[in-house]
Amino acid sequence: MARLSTLRRSPAMAQFLRRQLRNAGTAHTASAKATEVIERRLTAKNPGFVSVVAILETVWVLDRAYSLTAKEISTVVERLLQIEVLAIENEQEVFTAMVALKQGRGSFSDALIAELGMRAGCARTLTFDQKALRLPTFEIV
């Protein structure tokens, strides 16, 4: 399996994803190089790997640096999940976090933390963050 993160050193993976995806809902265009990698170098038999860390970093930058709305960010994540030649780490949990963000139930990172905790068998996630309490599995410390 090809690892996109080895094409360029981290944090280049998140940079690569931002270049490819940031045009969703914005005036930016995807970089030709990122498009070329996804469309010509990756295949179903030789997919690229995208870690949850790279996805979280990408979401954070789209929010903070590009000021995308929750709806725009959820569209970017949804588009990423639809790219057949990418193997997304914890794909179901990423999808569920994207839905939570899209529905305004919490931040992407909080929702992903909750989903990964549930996958690990945790019934509750303890937090100091009041905003995280919008998600049902969080409990304030």
MARDOSE-63348 format. One record per atom (N, C-alpha, C, O): residue in one letter; residue number from 1; atom name; x, y, z. Coordinates in steps of 0.2 Angstrom, whole numbers, always signed. Layout:
<atoms>
{atom "A",NUM,"CA",{X,Y,Z}},
...
</atoms>
This chain:
<atoms>
{atom "M",1,"N",{+4,-6,+0}},
{atom "M",1,"CA",{+0,+0,+0}},
{atom "M",1,"C",{+4,+6,+0}},
{atom "M",1,"O",{+9,+7,+4}},
{atom "A",2,"N",{+3,+11,-5}},
{atom "A",2,"CA",{+7,+17,-5}},
{atom "A",2,"C",{+5,+21,+1}},
{atom "A",2,"O",{-1,+21,+3}},
{atom "R",3,"N",{+10,+25,+4}},
{atom "R",3,"CA",{+8,+29,+10}},
{atom "R",3,"C",{+9,+36,+7}},
{atom "R",3,"O",{+15,+38,+6}},
{atom "L",4,"N",{+4,+40,+7}},
{atom "L",4,"CA",{+4,+47,+5}},
{atom "L",4,"C",{+9,+51,+10}},
{atom "L",4,"O",{+13,+55,+8}},
{atom "S",5,"N",{+9,+49,+16}},
{atom "S",5,"CA",{+13,+52,+21}},
{atom "S",5,"C",{+21,+51,+19}},
{atom "S",5,"O",{+25,+55,+22}},
{atom "T",6,"N",{+22,+46,+15}},
{atom "T",6,"CA",{+29,+45,+14}},
{atom "T",6,"C",{+31,+49,+7}},
{atom "T",6,"O",{+37,+49,+6}},
{atom "L",7,"N",{+26,+51,+3}},
{atom "L",7,"CA",{+28,+55,-3}},
{atom "L",7,"C",{+32,+61,-1}},
{atom "L",7,"O",{+36,+64,-4}},
{atom "R",8,"N",{+30,+64,+5}},
{atom "R",8,"CA",{+33,+70,+7}},
{atom "R",8,"C",{+32,+70,+15}},
{atom "R",8,"O",{+27,+67,+18}},
{atom "R",9,"N",{+37,+72,+18}},
{atom "R",9,"CA",{+37,+71,+26}},
{atom "R",9,"C",{+32,+75,+29}},
{atom "R",9,"O",{+30,+80,+27}},
{atom "S",10,"N",{+29,+73,+35}},
{atom "S",10,"CA",{+24,+76,+39}},
{atom "S",10,"C",{+27,+82,+41}},
{atom "S",10,"O",{+33,+82,+43}},
{atom "P",11,"N",{+24,+88,+42}},
{atom "P",11,"CA",{+16,+89,+41}},
{atom "P",11,"C",{+14,+90,+33}},
{atom "P",11,"O",{+9,+92,+32}},
{atom "A",12,"N",{+18,+87,+29}},
{atom "A",12,"CA",{+17,+88,+22}},
{atom "A",12,"C",{+10,+84,+20}},
{atom "A",12,"O",{+7,+86,+15}},
{atom "M",13,"N",{+9,+79,+23}},
{atom "M",13,"CA",{+3,+75,+22}},
{atom "M",13,"C",{-4,+80,+22}},
{atom "M",13,"O",{-8,+80,+18}},
{atom "A",14,"N",{-4,+83,+28}},
{atom "A",14,"CA",{-10,+88,+29}},
{atom "A",14,"C",{-9,+93,+24}},
{atom "A",14,"O",{-15,+96,+21}},
{atom "Q",15,"N",{-4,+96,+22}},
{atom "Q",15,"CA",{-3,+101,+17}},
{atom "Q",15,"C",{-5,+98,+10}},
{atom "Q",15,"O",{-9,+102,+7}},
{atom "F",16,"N",{-3,+92,+9}},
{atom "F",16,"CA",{-6,+89,+2}},
{atom "F",16,"C",{-13,+89,+2}},
{atom "F",16,"O",{-16,+91,-3}},
{atom "L",17,"N",{-16,+86,+8}},
{atom "L",17,"CA",{-24,+86,+8}},
{atom "L",17,"C",{-27,+93,+7}},
{atom "L",17,"O",{-32,+94,+4}},
{atom "R",18,"N",{-24,+98,+11}},
{atom "R",18,"CA",{-27,+104,+10}},
{atom "R",18,"C",{-27,+107,+3}},
{atom "R",18,"O",{-32,+110,+1}},
{atom "R",19,"N",{-21,+106,+0}},
{atom "R",19,"CA",{-21,+108,-7}},
{atom "R",19,"C",{-26,+105,-12}},
{atom "R",19,"O",{-29,+108,-16}},
{atom "Q",20,"N",{-27,+98,-10}},
{atom "Q",20,"CA",{-32,+94,-15}},
{atom "Q",20,"C",{-39,+96,-13}},
{atom "Q",20,"O",{-43,+96,-18}},
{atom "L",21,"N",{-40,+98,-7}},
{atom "L",21,"CA",{-47,+98,-5}},
{atom "L",21,"C",{-50,+105,-3}},
{atom "L",21,"O",{-56,+106,-3}},
{atom "R",22,"N",{-45,+110,-2}},
{atom "R",22,"CA",{-48,+117,+0}},
{atom "R",22,"C",{-52,+120,-5}},
{atom "R",22,"O",{-55,+125,-3}},
{atom "N",23,"N",{-53,+118,-11}},
{atom "N",23,"CA",{-57,+121,-16}},
{atom "N",23,"C",{-65,+120,-15}},
{atom "N",23,"O",{-69,+123,-18}},
{atom "A",24,"N",{-66,+115,-10}},
{atom "A",24,"CA",{-73,+114,-9}},
{atom "A",24,"C",{-76,+120,-5}},
{atom "A",24,"O",{-74,+121,+1}},
{atom "G",25,"N",{-80,+124,-8}},
{atom "G",25,"CA",{-84,+129,-5}},
{atom "G",25,"C",{-79,+136,-4}},
{atom "G",25,"O",{-81,+140,-1}},
{atom "T",26,"N",{-74,+136,-8}},
{atom "T",26,"CA",{-69,+142,-8}},
{atom "T",26,"C",{-67,+143,-15}},
{atom "T",26,"O",{-69,+140,-19}},
{atom "A",27,"N",{-64,+149,-15}},
{atom "A",27,"CA",{-62,+151,-22}},
{atom "A",27,"C",{-55,+148,-24}},
{atom "A",27,"O",{-53,+149,-30}},
{atom "H",28,"N",{-52,+144,-19}},
{atom "H",28,"CA",{-45,+141,-20}},
{atom "H",28,"C",{-46,+136,-25}},
{atom "H",28,"O",{-51,+132,-26}},
{atom "T",29,"N",{-40,+134,-29}},
{atom "T",29,"CA",{-40,+128,-33}},
{atom "T",29,"C",{-36,+123,-31}},
{atom "T",29,"O",{-31,+125,-28}},
{atom "A",30,"N",{-37,+117,-32}},
{atom "A",30,"CA",{-33,+112,-30}},
{atom "A",30,"C",{-26,+112,-34}},
{atom "A",30,"O",{-26,+114,-40}},
{atom "S",31,"N",{-21,+110,-31}},
{atom "S",31,"CA",{-14,+110,-34}},
{atom "S",31,"C",{-14,+105,-39}},
{atom "S",31,"O",{-17,+99,-38}},
{atom "A",32,"N",{-11,+106,-44}},
{atom "A",32,"CA",{-10,+101,-50}},
{atom "A",32,"C",{-6,+95,-48}},
{atom "A",32,"O",{-8,+89,-50}},
{atom "K",33,"N",{-1,+96,-43}},
{atom "K",33,"CA",{+3,+90,-41}},
{atom "K",33,"C",{-1,+86,-37}},
{atom "K",33,"O",{-1,+80,-37}},
{atom "A",34,"N",{-5,+88,-32}},
{atom "A",34,"CA",{-10,+84,-28}},
{atom "A",34,"C",{-15,+80,-32}},
{atom "A",34,"O",{-16,+75,-31}},
{atom "T",35,"N",{-18,+84,-37}},
{atom "T",35,"CA",{-22,+81,-41}},
{atom "T",35,"C",{-19,+75,-45}},
{atom "T",35,"O",{-22,+70,-46}},
{atom "E",36,"N",{-13,+76,-48}},
{atom "E",36,"CA",{-9,+71,-51}},
{atom "E",36,"C",{-8,+65,-47}},
{atom "E",36,"O",{-9,+60,-50}},
{atom "V",37,"N",{-6,+66,-41}},
{atom "V",37,"CA",{-5,+60,-37}},
{atom "V",37,"C",{-11,+56,-36}},
{atom "V",37,"O",{-11,+50,-37}},
{atom "I",38,"N",{-17,+59,-34}},
{atom "I",38,"CA",{-23,+56,-33}},
{atom "I",38,"C",{-25,+52,-39}},
{atom "I",38,"O",{-28,+47,-39}},
{atom "E",39,"N",{-25,+56,-44}},
{atom "E",39,"CA",{-28,+53,-51}},
{atom "E",39,"C",{-24,+49,-55}},
{atom "E",39,"O",{-27,+44,-58}},
{atom "R",40,"N",{-18,+49,-54}},
{atom "R",40,"CA",{-13,+45,-59}},
{atom "R",40,"C",{-9,+40,-55}},
{atom "R",40,"O",{-7,+35,-58}},
{atom "R",41,"N",{-7,+42,-49}},
{atom "R",41,"CA",{-2,+37,-46}},
{atom "R",41,"C",{-5,+33,-41}},
{atom "R",41,"O",{-2,+27,-39}},
{atom "L",42,"N",{-11,+34,-38}},
{atom "L",42,"CA",{-14,+30,-33}},
{atom "L",42,"C",{-20,+25,-37}},
{atom "L",42,"O",{-23,+28,-41}},
{atom "T",43,"N",{-20,+19,-35}},
{atom "T",43,"CA",{-25,+15,-37}},
{atom "T",43,"C",{-29,+11,-32}},
{atom "T",43,"O",{-27,+11,-26}},
{atom "A",44,"N",{-34,+7,-33}},
{atom "A",44,"CA",{-37,+3,-28}},
{atom "A",44,"C",{-32,-2,-25}},
{atom "A",44,"O",{-33,-4,-20}},
{atom "K",45,"N",{-28,-5,-30}},
{atom "K",45,"CA",{-23,-9,-27}},
{atom "K",45,"C",{-17,-6,-24}},
{atom "K",45,"O",{-13,-9,-20}},
{atom "N",46,"N",{-16,+0,-25}},
{atom "N",46,"CA",{-10,+4,-22}},
{atom "N",46,"C",{-13,+11,-20}},
{atom "N",46,"O",{-11,+16,-22}},
{atom "P",47,"N",{-17,+10,-14}},
{atom "P",47,"CA",{-20,+17,-12}},
{atom "P",47,"C",{-15,+21,-8}},
{atom "P",47,"O",{-10,+18,-5}},
{atom "G",48,"N",{-17,+27,-7}},
{atom "G",48,"CA",{-14,+31,-2}},
{atom "G",48,"C",{-17,+30,+5}},
{atom "G",48,"O",{-23,+29,+6}},
{atom "F",49,"N",{-13,+31,+10}},
{atom "F",49,"CA",{-15,+30,+17}},
{atom "F",49,"C",{-16,+37,+20}},
{atom "F",49,"O",{-11,+41,+20}},
{atom "V",50,"N",{-21,+39,+23}},
{atom "V",50,"CA",{-23,+45,+27}},
{atom "V",50,"C",{-24,+44,+34}},
{atom "V",50,"O",{-29,+41,+36}},
{atom "S",51,"N",{-20,+46,+38}},
{atom "S",51,"CA",{-21,+45,+45}},
{atom "S",51,"C",{-26,+50,+48}},
{atom "S",51,"O",{-27,+55,+45}},
{atom "V",52,"N",{-28,+48,+54}},
{atom "V",52,"CA",{-33,+53,+58}},
{atom "V",52,"C",{-29,+59,+60}},
{atom "V",52,"O",{-32,+64,+60}},
{atom "V",53,"N",{-23,+58,+61}},
{atom "V",53,"CA",{-19,+64,+63}},
{atom "V",53,"C",{-19,+69,+57}},
{atom "V",53,"O",{-20,+75,+58}},
{atom "A",54,"N",{-18,+67,+51}},
{atom "A",54,"CA",{-17,+71,+45}},
{atom "A",54,"C",{-24,+74,+44}},
{atom "A",54,"O",{-25,+80,+42}},
{atom "I",55,"N",{-30,+70,+45}},
{atom "I",55,"CA",{-36,+73,+44}},
{atom "I",55,"C",{-38,+78,+49}},
{atom "I",55,"O",{-40,+84,+47}},
{atom "L",56,"N",{-36,+77,+55}},
{atom "L",56,"CA",{-37,+82,+61}},
{atom "L",56,"C",{-33,+89,+59}},
{atom "L",56,"O",{-36,+94,+60}},
{atom "E",57,"N",{-27,+88,+57}},
{atom "E",57,"CA",{-23,+94,+55}},
{atom "E",57,"C",{-26,+98,+50}},
{atom "E",57,"O",{-26,+104,+50}},
{atom "T",58,"N",{-28,+94,+45}},
{atom "T",58,"CA",{-31,+97,+39}},
{atom "T",58,"C",{-38,+101,+41}},
{atom "T",58,"O",{-39,+107,+39}},
{atom "V",59,"N",{-42,+98,+45}},
{atom "V",59,"CA",{-48,+101,+47}},
{atom "V",59,"C",{-46,+107,+51}},
{atom "V",59,"O",{-50,+113,+51}},
{atom "W",60,"N",{-41,+107,+56}},
{atom "W",60,"CA",{-39,+113,+60}},
{atom "W",60,"C",{-37,+118,+56}},
{atom "W",60,"O",{-39,+124,+57}},
{atom "V",61,"N",{-33,+117,+50}},
{atom "V",61,"CA",{-31,+122,+46}},
{atom "V",61,"C",{-36,+125,+42}},
{atom "V",61,"O",{-36,+131,+41}},
{atom "L",62,"N",{-41,+121,+39}},
{atom "L",62,"CA",{-46,+124,+36}},
{atom "L",62,"C",{-51,+128,+40}},
{atom "L",62,"O",{-53,+133,+37}},
{atom "D",63,"N",{-51,+127,+46}},
{atom "D",63,"CA",{-55,+131,+51}},
{atom "D",63,"C",{-51,+137,+53}},
{atom "D",63,"O",{-54,+143,+52}},
{atom "R",64,"N",{-45,+137,+55}},
{atom "R",64,"CA",{-41,+142,+58}},
{atom "R",64,"C",{-38,+147,+52}},
{atom "R",64,"O",{-39,+153,+52}},
{atom "A",65,"N",{-35,+144,+47}},
{atom "A",65,"CA",{-31,+148,+42}},
{atom "A",65,"C",{-36,+150,+37}},
{atom "A",65,"O",{-35,+156,+34}},
{atom "Y",66,"N",{-41,+146,+35}},
{atom "Y",66,"CA",{-45,+148,+29}},
{atom "Y",66,"C",{-52,+150,+31}},
{atom "Y",66,"O",{-56,+152,+27}},
{atom "S",67,"N",{-54,+149,+38}},
{atom "S",67,"CA",{-60,+152,+40}},
{atom "S",67,"C",{-66,+148,+37}},
{atom "S",67,"O",{-71,+152,+36}},
{atom "L",68,"N",{-65,+142,+35}},
{atom "L",68,"CA",{-71,+139,+32}},
{atom "L",68,"C",{-76,+137,+38}},
{atom "L",68,"O",{-75,+136,+43}},
{atom "T",69,"N",{-82,+137,+36}},
{atom "T",69,"CA",{-88,+136,+40}},
{atom "T",69,"C",{-88,+128,+42}},
{atom "T",69,"O",{-85,+124,+38}},
{atom "A",70,"N",{-92,+126,+47}},
{atom "A",70,"CA",{-93,+119,+48}},
{atom "A",70,"C",{-95,+115,+42}},
{atom "A",70,"O",{-93,+110,+41}},
{atom "K",71,"N",{-100,+118,+39}},
{atom "K",71,"CA",{-103,+115,+33}},
{atom "K",71,"C",{-98,+114,+28}},
{atom "K",71,"O",{-98,+109,+25}},
{atom "E",72,"N",{-94,+119,+26}},
{atom "E",72,"CA",{-89,+118,+21}},
{atom "E",72,"C",{-83,+113,+23}},
{atom "E",72,"O",{-81,+109,+19}},
{atom "I",73,"N",{-82,+113,+30}},
{atom "I",73,"CA",{-77,+108,+32}},
{atom "I",73,"C",{-80,+101,+31}},
{atom "I",73,"O",{-76,+96,+29}},
{atom "S",74,"N",{-86,+100,+33}},
{atom "S",74,"CA",{-89,+94,+33}},
{atom "S",74,"C",{-89,+91,+26}},
{atom "S",74,"O",{-89,+85,+24}},
{atom "T",75,"N",{-90,+96,+21}},
{atom "T",75,"CA",{-90,+94,+14}},
{atom "T",75,"C",{-83,+92,+12}},
{atom "T",75,"O",{-83,+87,+8}},
{atom "V",76,"N",{-78,+95,+14}},
{atom "V",76,"CA",{-71,+93,+12}},
{atom "V",76,"C",{-70,+86,+15}},
{atom "V",76,"O",{-67,+82,+11}},
{atom "V",77,"N",{-72,+85,+21}},
{atom "V",77,"CA",{-71,+78,+24}},
{atom "V",77,"C",{-75,+73,+20}},
{atom "V",77,"O",{-72,+67,+19}},
{atom "E",78,"N",{-81,+75,+19}},
{atom "E",78,"CA",{-85,+70,+15}},
{atom "E",78,"C",{-82,+68,+8}},
{atom "E",78,"O",{-82,+63,+6}},
{atom "R",79,"N",{-79,+74,+5}},
{atom "R",79,"CA",{-76,+73,-2}},
{atom "R",79,"C",{-70,+68,-1}},
{atom "R",79,"O",{-68,+64,-5}},
{atom "L",80,"N",{-66,+69,+4}},
{atom "L",80,"CA",{-60,+65,+6}},
{atom "L",80,"C",{-62,+58,+7}},
{atom "L",80,"O",{-59,+53,+4}},
{atom "L",81,"N",{-68,+57,+10}},
{atom "L",81,"CA",{-70,+50,+11}},
{atom "L",81,"C",{-72,+46,+5}},
{atom "L",81,"O",{-72,+40,+5}},
{atom "Q",82,"N",{-74,+50,+0}},
{atom "Q",82,"CA",{-77,+48,-6}},
{atom "Q",82,"C",{-71,+46,-11}},
{atom "Q",82,"O",{-73,+43,-17}},
{atom "I",83,"N",{-65,+48,-10}},
{atom "I",83,"CA",{-60,+47,-14}},
{atom "I",83,"C",{-58,+39,-14}},
{atom "I",83,"O",{-55,+37,-9}},
{atom "E",84,"N",{-59,+35,-19}},
{atom "E",84,"CA",{-59,+28,-18}},
{atom "E",84,"C",{-51,+26,-18}},
{atom "E",84,"O",{-50,+20,-15}},
{atom "V",85,"N",{-47,+30,-20}},
{atom "V",85,"CA",{-40,+27,-20}},
{atom "V",85,"C",{-36,+29,-13}},
{atom "V",85,"O",{-30,+29,-13}},
{atom "L",86,"N",{-40,+32,-8}},
{atom "L",86,"CA",{-37,+33,-2}},
{atom "L",86,"C",{-40,+28,+4}},
{atom "L",86,"O",{-46,+27,+4}},
{atom "A",87,"N",{-35,+26,+8}},
{atom "A",87,"CA",{-37,+22,+13}},
{atom "A",87,"C",{-37,+26,+19}},
{atom "A",87,"O",{-32,+29,+22}},
{atom "I",88,"N",{-43,+28,+22}},
{atom "I",88,"CA",{-44,+32,+28}},
{atom "I",88,"C",{-43,+28,+34}},
{atom "I",88,"O",{-47,+24,+35}},
{atom "E",89,"N",{-39,+30,+39}},
{atom "E",89,"CA",{-38,+27,+45}},
{atom "E",89,"C",{-45,+28,+49}},
{atom "E",89,"O",{-47,+34,+49}},
{atom "N",90,"N",{-47,+23,+52}},
{atom "N",90,"CA",{-54,+24,+56}},
{atom "N",90,"C",{-59,+27,+52}},
{atom "N",90,"O",{-62,+32,+54}},
{atom "E",91,"N",{-60,+25,+46}},
{atom "E",91,"CA",{-65,+28,+41}},
{atom "E",91,"C",{-72,+29,+44}},
{atom "E",91,"O",{-75,+35,+43}},
{atom "Q",92,"N",{-74,+24,+48}},
{atom "Q",92,"CA",{-81,+25,+50}},
{atom "Q",92,"C",{-82,+30,+56}},
{atom "Q",92,"O",{-86,+34,+56}},
{atom "E",93,"N",{-76,+31,+60}},
{atom "E",93,"CA",{-76,+36,+65}},
{atom "E",93,"C",{-75,+43,+62}},
{atom "E",93,"O",{-78,+48,+65}},
{atom "V",94,"N",{-71,+43,+57}},
{atom "V",94,"CA",{-71,+50,+53}},
{atom "V",94,"C",{-77,+52,+50}},
{atom "V",94,"O",{-79,+58,+51}},
{atom "F",95,"N",{-81,+47,+47}},
{atom "F",95,"CA",{-87,+48,+44}},
{atom "F",95,"C",{-92,+51,+50}},
{atom "F",95,"O",{-96,+56,+49}},
{atom "T",96,"N",{-93,+47,+55}},
{atom "T",96,"CA",{-97,+49,+61}},
{atom "T",96,"C",{-96,+56,+64}},
{atom "T",96,"O",{-100,+60,+65}},
{atom "A",97,"N",{-89,+58,+64}},
{atom "A",97,"CA",{-87,+64,+67}},
{atom "A",97,"C",{-89,+70,+62}},
{atom "A",97,"O",{-91,+75,+63}},
{atom "M",98,"N",{-88,+68,+55}},
{atom "M",98,"CA",{-90,+73,+50}},
{atom "M",98,"C",{-98,+74,+50}},
{atom "M",98,"O",{-100,+80,+50}},
{atom "V",99,"N",{-102,+69,+51}},
{atom "V",99,"CA",{-109,+70,+52}},
{atom "V",99,"C",{-111,+74,+58}},
{atom "V",99,"O",{-115,+79,+58}},
{atom "A",100,"N",{-107,+73,+64}},
{atom "A",100,"CA",{-108,+77,+70}},
{atom "A",100,"C",{-107,+85,+68}},
{atom "A",100,"O",{-111,+89,+71}},
{atom "L",101,"N",{-101,+86,+65}},
{atom "L",101,"CA",{-100,+93,+63}},
{atom "L",101,"C",{-105,+96,+59}},
{atom "L",101,"O",{-107,+101,+60}},
{atom "K",102,"N",{-107,+92,+54}},
{atom "K",102,"CA",{-112,+94,+49}},
{atom "K",102,"C",{-119,+96,+52}},
{atom "K",102,"O",{-122,+101,+50}},
{atom "Q",103,"N",{-120,+92,+57}},
{atom "Q",103,"CA",{-127,+93,+61}},
{atom "Q",103,"C",{-126,+98,+66}},
{atom "Q",103,"O",{-131,+100,+70}},
{atom "G",104,"N",{-120,+101,+68}},
{atom "G",104,"CA",{-119,+106,+73}},
{atom "G",104,"C",{-119,+103,+80}},
{atom "G",104,"O",{-121,+107,+85}},
{atom "R",105,"N",{-118,+97,+80}},
{atom "R",105,"CA",{-118,+93,+87}},
{atom "R",105,"C",{-111,+94,+91}},
{atom "R",105,"O",{-111,+92,+96}},
{atom "G",106,"N",{-106,+96,+88}},
{atom "G",106,"CA",{-100,+97,+91}},
{atom "G",106,"C",{-94,+98,+86}},
{atom "G",106,"O",{-95,+98,+80}},
{atom "S",107,"N",{-88,+99,+88}},
{atom "S",107,"CA",{-83,+100,+84}},
{atom "S",107,"C",{-81,+93,+81}},
{atom "S",107,"O",{-82,+88,+84}},
{atom "F",108,"N",{-77,+94,+75}},
{atom "F",108,"CA",{-75,+88,+72}},
{atom "F",108,"C",{-70,+84,+77}},
{atom "F",108,"O",{-71,+78,+77}},
{atom "S",109,"N",{-65,+88,+80}},
{atom "S",109,"CA",{-60,+84,+84}},
{atom "S",109,"C",{-64,+81,+90}},
{atom "S",109,"O",{-62,+75,+92}},
{atom "D",110,"N",{-68,+85,+93}},
{atom "D",110,"CA",{-72,+82,+99}},
{atom "D",110,"C",{-76,+75,+97}},
{atom "D",110,"O",{-76,+70,+100}},
{atom "A",111,"N",{-79,+76,+91}},
{atom "A",111,"CA",{-83,+70,+89}},
{atom "A",111,"C",{-79,+64,+87}},
{atom "A",111,"O",{-80,+58,+89}},
{atom "L",112,"N",{-73,+66,+84}},
{atom "L",112,"CA",{-68,+60,+83}},
{atom "L",112,"C",{-65,+57,+89}},
{atom "L",112,"O",{-65,+51,+89}},
{atom "I",113,"N",{-64,+61,+94}},
{atom "I",113,"CA",{-61,+58,+100}},
{atom "I",113,"C",{-66,+54,+103}},
{atom "I",113,"O",{-65,+48,+106}},
{atom "A",114,"N",{-73,+56,+103}},
{atom "A",114,"CA",{-78,+52,+106}},
{atom "A",114,"C",{-79,+45,+102}},
{atom "A",114,"O",{-80,+40,+106}},
{atom "E",115,"N",{-79,+46,+96}},
{atom "E",115,"CA",{-80,+40,+92}},
{atom "E",115,"C",{-74,+35,+93}},
{atom "E",115,"O",{-75,+29,+93}},
{atom "L",116,"N",{-68,+37,+93}},
{atom "L",116,"CA",{-62,+33,+94}},
{atom "L",116,"C",{-62,+30,+101}},
{atom "L",116,"O",{-60,+24,+102}},
{atom "G",117,"N",{-65,+34,+106}},
{atom "G",117,"CA",{-65,+31,+113}},
{atom "G",117,"C",{-71,+25,+113}},
{atom "G",117,"O",{-69,+20,+116}},
{atom "M",118,"N",{-76,+26,+109}},
{atom "M",118,"CA",{-81,+21,+109}},
{atom "M",118,"C",{-79,+15,+106}},
{atom "M",118,"O",{-80,+9,+108}},
{atom "R",119,"N",{-75,+16,+100}},
{atom "R",119,"CA",{-72,+10,+97}},
{atom "R",119,"C",{-67,+6,+101}},
{atom "R",119,"O",{-67,+0,+101}},
{atom "A",120,"N",{-64,+10,+106}},
{atom "A",120,"CA",{-60,+6,+111}},
{atom "A",120,"C",{-63,+3,+117}},
{atom "A",120,"O",{-60,+0,+121}},
{atom "G",121,"N",{-70,+4,+117}},
{atom "G",121,"CA",{-74,+1,+122}},
{atom "G",121,"C",{-76,+6,+128}},
{atom "G",121,"O",{-78,+4,+133}},
{atom "C",122,"N",{-74,+12,+127}},
{atom "C",122,"CA",{-76,+17,+132}},
{atom "C",122,"C",{-83,+20,+132}},
{atom "C",122,"O",{-85,+21,+126}},
{atom "A",123,"N",{-87,+19,+137}},
{atom "A",123,"CA",{-94,+22,+137}},
{atom "A",123,"C",{-94,+29,+138}},
{atom "A",123,"O",{-99,+32,+135}},
{atom "R",124,"N",{-89,+32,+141}},
{atom "R",124,"CA",{-89,+40,+142}},
{atom "R",124,"C",{-82,+42,+141}},
{atom "R",124,"O",{-77,+39,+141}},
{atom "T",125,"N",{-82,+49,+139}},
{atom "T",125,"CA",{-75,+52,+138}},
{atom "T",125,"C",{-75,+58,+143}},
{atom "T",125,"O",{-80,+62,+142}},
{atom "L",126,"N",{-71,+58,+147}},
{atom "L",126,"CA",{-70,+64,+152}},
{atom "L",126,"C",{-67,+70,+149}},
{atom "L",126,"O",{-62,+69,+145}},
{atom "T",127,"N",{-69,+76,+151}},
{atom "T",127,"CA",{-67,+82,+147}},
{atom "T",127,"C",{-67,+88,+152}},
{atom "T",127,"O",{-71,+88,+157}},
{atom "F",128,"N",{-63,+93,+151}},
{atom "F",128,"CA",{-63,+99,+154}},
{atom "F",128,"C",{-67,+104,+150}},
{atom "F",128,"O",{-69,+110,+152}},
{atom "D",129,"N",{-68,+102,+144}},
{atom "D",129,"CA",{-71,+107,+139}},
{atom "D",129,"C",{-78,+107,+139}},
{atom "D",129,"O",{-82,+102,+137}},
{atom "Q",130,"N",{-81,+113,+141}},
{atom "Q",130,"CA",{-89,+113,+141}},
{atom "Q",130,"C",{-92,+112,+134}},
{atom "Q",130,"O",{-97,+109,+134}},
{atom "K",131,"N",{-89,+114,+129}},
{atom "K",131,"CA",{-92,+114,+122}},
{atom "K",131,"C",{-92,+106,+120}},
{atom "K",131,"O",{-97,+104,+116}},
{atom "A",132,"N",{-88,+102,+122}},
{atom "A",132,"CA",{-88,+95,+121}},
{atom "A",132,"C",{-94,+92,+124}},
{atom "A",132,"O",{-96,+86,+121}},
{atom "L",133,"N",{-97,+95,+128}},
{atom "L",133,"CA",{-103,+92,+132}},
{atom "L",133,"C",{-109,+91,+127}},
{atom "L",133,"O",{-114,+88,+128}},
{atom "R",134,"N",{-109,+95,+121}},
{atom "R",134,"CA",{-114,+94,+116}},
{atom "R",134,"C",{-115,+87,+113}},
{atom "R",134,"O",{-120,+85,+111}},
{atom "L",135,"N",{-109,+84,+114}},
{atom "L",135,"CA",{-109,+77,+112}},
{atom "L",135,"C",{-111,+72,+118}},
{atom "L",135,"O",{-108,+73,+123}},
{atom "P",136,"N",{-115,+67,+117}},
{atom "P",136,"CA",{-118,+63,+122}},
{atom "P",136,"C",{-113,+59,+126}},
{atom "P",136,"O",{-114,+57,+132}},
{atom "T",137,"N",{-107,+57,+123}},
{atom "T",137,"CA",{-103,+53,+127}},
{atom "T",137,"C",{-98,+57,+131}},
{atom "T",137,"O",{-94,+53,+135}},
{atom "F",138,"N",{-98,+63,+131}},
{atom "F",138,"CA",{-93,+67,+135}},
{atom "F",138,"C",{-96,+68,+142}},
{atom "F",138,"O",{-102,+69,+143}},
{atom "E",139,"N",{-92,+68,+147}},
{atom "E",139,"CA",{-94,+70,+154}},
{atom "E",139,"C",{-89,+75,+157}},
{atom "E",139,"O",{-83,+74,+156}},
{atom "I",140,"N",{-91,+80,+160}},
{atom "I",140,"CA",{-86,+85,+163}},
{atom "I",140,"C",{-83,+82,+169}},
{atom "I",140,"O",{-86,+78,+173}},
{atom "V",141,"N",{-77,+84,+170}},
{atom "V",141,"CA",{-72,+81,+175}},
{atom "V",141,"C",{-74,+86,+181}},
{atom "V",141,"O",{-71,+85,+187}},
</atoms>
